[in-house]
């Protein structure tokens, strides 16, 4: 082959490759743009961003500004920290766009601009936080000992040396310079909860009562307001009404995650038990599934927990009443409901799972707390049936939101990790 032909061949190949790369880049950007659009147009995210923009506008025109308006604004900033951090990371995540196409991201698109606008609003809040020097931790704990709120945060009797080590382990700003004692109280109680859940008696009456001091009292049957599943601010207020202490979660997102890890609350997800199938299906929309990583992580924890619960209930009931326990021991109508769901699933080509795999999330509490089942099987594990109802109700909002790929708050995450830890402890005790 002559040199001219060789050069022409190389140029033709290069042109072909360039066209191929261009097509690939366009396709990757289109996929990522669609994923980001799904995240941004998620009703929960959209409502949250509208609320933040309205609150910012109100703050700008307020004279003073009014103290009540300031508190409402800060409450909205606090509840939005986790979801907005996730949205920011999703928008700039090379894994979403394909790392080789990250440079093609349009940083001037309307979606990116609005994300940045809301991020700036939240930054004004998170800038209040700083990382104290290691040498400061002793002084902070000394101040904590003299604070009238210390008895609330020290419910779990965490050792001061352990608390100093926990504070020294933090690597990102967590101390609110405007409300230092509130930050310390929240951090101390969070570490105390983690330490307490390492004990075997996680449904002991004294520990259960102590947890209510921070997580709220969820024992009474709850009629769920519809707006809390779409409006994060409304959910936050609802949790406060139950007694939830927002100081436990009032940290910038990276600091909250670190504090959870130091407390050991999310160190290991429950084991997935394949025999009992996947209790909730992932989102059908691929773009939706690529976004909201925190929501997807929570979904995975709940899926794993549900397979554990199904195994636990099925094993305990079978050992006590035999393999056909479903016919005699389920609440009225539930056996027929499960059978109908199984029939439809099998007709659609689904796998033949154990019958309890067709239970809804709300069915577990009904089975466990049914009078005869409770007395003969489950009372020894959970102590009081109201504590079982309380645990499942704390998990219900996050269970519903993760099914529909909606944003979750740091309050939701804390409730998820605490109640999952408690449930898994009981299950392991039964199996051992």
N, C-alpha and C positions, 0 to 999 in steps of 0.2 A: 504494500500500500504506500502511495506517495505521501510526502509530508503534507501537501495541501489536503488530500483526502483524510489523513489522520486528524489534522486540525479541525476539518469540517465535522468529522464524526464526533470528536470530543465536544465541540460547540453544540452540536445537536443533542448530545447526551446531557450536557449542562442545562440547556434550555428545557429539556424534558424534566430534569430534576427540579429546576426552579419552579416550573409550572406545578409539579407534584407538591412541592413544599408550600407553594402559595395556596393550593387547594386545601391541603391539610391544615394550614394555619387558619384559613377562613372557616373551615368546619369546626376546628377546635374552639375558635372564638365564638362561633354561633352557639355551640353547646354550652359553653361557659356563660354566655350572655343569657341564655334561656334559663340556666340554673339560678343565676343571680336574680333574674326577673321573678322567678317563682318564690325565692326567698323574700325579696322586697315586697311583692304583692301578697304575701302571706297575711291574712286579715289581722292576726295578732301583732305582727311587726308593723303593718301599716297603721293600726290604731295607736301603737306605742309612739311611733315617730310623729304622728299628728299631735298627740298629747304633748310631746316634748316641745314641738315648735310653738304650740299655743301657749304653753307655760313660759317659754322664753319671751314671747311677745308681751305677755301680761307682766312679766318681771320688768321689761324695759319701760313700760308706761306707768307702772305703779310709783306712787310718791312714797318714798321712804327706803326700800319698799315695805309694804305692810308685813308684819311678822307672820300672820297666818298664811299669806301668799308665799312668803319665803319658805315656810315649813312644807307647804304643799309641793312647791317646786323641788325642794331637796328630796322629798319622799319619792317623787317621780324619777329624779335622777338615780336614786338608790336602786329602785326596782328595775331600772332599765340598764344598769351597768352590765350584767351578764349577757342578756340578749344582744345588746349593741356591740359588745366586744366580739361576740360570735359573728355578727353580721359584718363587722369590719374585716375580720380574718377571712370570712368567706369571700368577700369582694376582692381581696388581694392574695388569695391563696393560690400559689402556683400549681398545686395539685388539682384545683378546680379547673384552671385554664389549660393545664398541661405545661409543665415547667419550661419547655422549649418555646412556648407561645406567650409566656407571662409578659414579655415586653410589648405584646400587641394589645394589652388591656387599654381601653379608652378611659383614661383618668379624668376626662372632661365630660363623660356621659352624665345625663340628668340623675341617674340612680347613684352614681359615685358621688356627685356633688351633694345630693341630699343626705347621703350617709355621712359625708364629711361635716356637713352643717350640724347634724345631730351629735356627731362625735365631739365637735368643738363645745357644744353645750354641756355634754357630760364631762369633758376635760376640766371645765371650770369647777366641777364638783370634786373630781378625783385628784386634782392638784392640791387639795387640802391634806392629802395623806403623805406621810414620809416614812422612811425606814430608820428607826432609831438605832444608834450605835450599840454594839454589844455591851459596852460599859454602862449604857443607860438602863439596861433591863432591871438591874437591882433597884435603882431609884424608882423606876416605874412601879415595880411590885411593892416597894415601900409605900408609895402613894396609894396603891391599891388597898393595902392593909388598913389604911386610915379612911377609906371611902365608905360611906354608909351603904353603898350598894354591894359591897364585897360579899356579904352573906348570901346574896342571890347567886352570884357567879361562883361561889365556892361550895355550892351544894354537893359537888361530887368529890370534895376533899382531895383535889389534886395537889401533890407536893410542890412546894415553892421551887425547889431545885429543878424539878421536871419542867415547870413553867418557864424558868429562866432559860433552860436548854431549848424549849420550844420557840421562845421569842428570838433567841440567838440563831435559830435555824432559818428564820425568815430571810428571804433574799429580795423582797420587793416591798414597796411602801404599803404599810397597813395601819399606821397610827394616825388617826384624824386629829390634826393639830387644833381644831376648834372644839373637839369633844374627846379629849384624851382618855378620860376615865371610862367613857362609853365604849371606846375601842378596846381598852384593856379588859373591861368586864366581858365584852363579847368574845374576845380571844380566849380568855381564861375559861369561860364556860364551855366554849367549843372544845377546848382541849380536855376539859373535865368529862364531857359527854363521851369523847373517844376513849378515855381511860376507863370509864364506867362500863362501857359496852364490851370491854375485854373480859368481864366477869361472866360466869355461867348463867347467873340468875337475871337475865335481861328483862323478864316480865315480873320480877319481884315487885311487890306493892310499893316498897319504899323507892326503888329506882324509877318505877313507872310514874309515881307522884312527882319525883324530882324532875323528870323529863317534861312534865306538864308545865313546870315553871318557866321553861324556855320555849318549848314547841307549842304550847297552848293546850287547852282542854277540848278534846275532840270526841268525848265519850257519847254525848247525846246524838241520836240519829239526825243527820244533817239533810235539810232540803237545800239543794245546791242552786244558788242564784246563777242564771244563765250568763250574765255579763262577766263573771270571773274567768270564764274560759276563753274570752276574747280580749278582755281589757286587763292588762297586767296591774295597773294602778288599782282597779276595783278588787282584784284578787289580793293585793297587798293589804288593803283595808279590811277585807274579809278575814284574812289571817290574823290581823291585829285584834279584831273582834273576838276571836277565839283565844287570844292571849299569847300569840306568837311574838317573841322578842326579836325585833329586827336588828338589834345590836349583834346578834350571832352571825349575820350575813352581810352587815354593812361595811364591806371592804371592796376595794377595786378587784375586778375579776381575777387577775393573777394572784393577788394576796389571798383571796378566798380559797382558790384552788390549793395553794401551798398550805394554808392552815388546815384544810381538810386532810391533806396527805400527812402532815405532821401528827394530826390527831388519830390517824389510822382509819379514817372513816370510809375511804374509797380505795383502799390498798389492793383489794382483790374482788373482782366481780364474782357473783355466784356461779357455780358450775352448771352448765347446760346439760339437762338430762334428755337425751335424744328420744327415749322411749315415749315421752309424753308430747312430742311434737312442738311446733311453734304456735303458742296460744294467740298471737296477734300477727297478722300479715304485715310486711313492710309496705311502704307507700308504693302505689302502682306507677307513679310518675318518677322516672329516673332523675330528672332535673331536681325535683323536690327532694329526692332521697340524697342527692349530693350535697345539699345545704344543711344548715343547722346541725352542726356536728355535736353540740352538747345535747340537743334533743335526741339525736340518734344514739348517743352513748347511753342516755337514760333509758331509751327504748330497749337497748340491749340488756341493761341491768334488769329491767322489769320482765323481759322475756325469759331470762335465766331464772329469775325468782319464781315466776309462775310455773315453770317446769318442776322446780324444787317443791313448790307447794302441792302440785298435783301428785307428785310421787309420795310426798309425806302423808297427805290425806288418804290416798288410795292404799298405801301400805298399812297405815294404822287401822283403817276401817276393815281391810281384808283380814288382817291378823285377828281382829276381834269378832267380826261378824261373817267372814267368809267372802268368797269371790263375787257373790251376787248381792253384796250389801246395797248397791244402788237402788234395788227394787223396794227395799223396806226402810232405808235410812235417809233418804233424801226428803227435803221439804216438799209439800204438796205441789205437784205439777212439774217439778224440776226434772224428774226422770224422763218424762215424756218430752220435755224441751231438749234435753241432751240427745235423746234418741232421734228426734226430728232433725236436729243439726247434723248428726252423724249420717243420717239417711241422705240428706241433700248433698253433703260433702262427698259421700261415696258415689252418688249418681253423677257428680261432676268429675269423677275420676280421681278423687282424693284417696290418700292412704287410710287404711283401717287402723286408727289410733285407739288406745284405751278410752272408754266412755268419758272419763273425767276430763279428757283433753278437749271436750266440747263445752266445757264450763265457761261462763263469763267471769270477769274479774270480781263482780259483786257476789257471785255464787259461793266463793270460798268461805266468807264469813257466815253465810246462811247455813252451810253444812257444818262448820265447826261449832257454831253456837246453838244449833238445834238442841233442845233440851236433853234428850236422851244421849245424843252423840257427845254433848259437852260433859255430862256426868260420867259416862262410861269410858270415854276415850281422851278427850282433849283438856279437861280441867287441870290435869297434872302438869301440863306443859305451859299453859298460859295464865294460870291462877284465877283470873277474873275474865268473864266473857266480855265485859265492857272494854277491857284493854285490847281485845281482838278487834272489836268494832272500831276502836280509836285508831289502831294501826292501819287498817284498811282504808279508813276515811282520810287519813293523812296522805295516803298514796293515790287516792282516787283522782284528784285534779291532774297530777303529772301523768297518770296512766292514760287519761282521756286525751291530754294534749299531745303526748308522744305518738298516740295512734293516728293523729291527724297532722303530724309534723308541724305543730305550732310551737312558738318560742316558750321556753320555760325560764323561771327566775332562779336566783340563788337560794331563795327560800324553798322552792320546790326541790332543788338538788339536795339541800340539807335534810329535808324530810325523807327523801328517797333513800339516801345513804344510811340514815339512822334506822329507819324501819326495816330496810333490807337486812342490815346487820342483825337486828333483833330476831327477825323471822328465821334467818339462816342459822343462828345460834340454837334456836329451838329445834329446828329440823335435824341439825347435827347431833343434838342430845338424844333425839328419838332414835336415830339410826345407830348411835353408839351403844 
